[in-house]
């Protein structure tokens, strides 16, 4: 997704408009930025390449599932 590109109801804001946070595990890192209505995920080693945009409700469900052990991680 390119800055300003519209897909599935999610307009990708410019990088300077987002606060990216990094999460790492097993030597791989991703960066996540959230807005009131969406979450954006990118590869920390290639921040200008493709990004994943998901709705805020889908992101919340994903985080809840991971925290509850419903999705296997290297921490379990």
N, C-alpha and C positions, 0 to 999 in steps of 0.2 A: 504494500500500500504506500503510495506516494503522498507527501504532504498535500493537503487540500483535495485528495482523491476521495470520492464518496463510494462506499460499498456497504450494502446491507444496512443502511441507516446510520453508519458510523463515518463521520467526517474526521479524517486524521489531522489533528492540529499540528502546527509547526513544532519542531523539537523544543524551541525556546519557550513555548507555551506550556510544556509539560514538565513535571518533576519525575525523573526516572529513578527507580530504586533497583538495586542489583540483588539477585539471589543466585547462589552457587551451590553445586552439589556434584560429586563425582568428577570434578575437574571441568564441568561445563557451567556457564553462567548465562542467565537471561536477565533482561531488564524489563520492568513493568512500570507503566504510568497509568493512572486512573483519572477519569473525569467523573462528574456526577452521573453520567449515563453509560459510559463505556470503560473498558480496560484495554490497553494496548501492550503487546508483548513483542520484544525484539531480541535478537542475538547480541550479546554484549561485545562480541568480537567483530560483528558486522552491523553496526547500528544504523547504517544507511540502506541496508538491504531490506528485503520484505519484512513486513510486520503483520502480526495477527491482531485483529480487532474483534472483541467480543462484547456483548451487552454486559452492563453492570450486574444484572441478575444472574447471568451465566457465570461470570467471574466469581461472584459471591458463592454460588452453589459449588463451584470447583474448589475454592478455598475451604469451604465447610467440609467437603468430602475428604480432602487431603488431611485436614486437621483431625477429622474423626476416624482416620484409618481406612476409609473407603477406597482410597487410591494408594497402591503400594508406592513407597518411596524408599530411598536408601537409609532412612532413619528408622524404619520398622524392622 
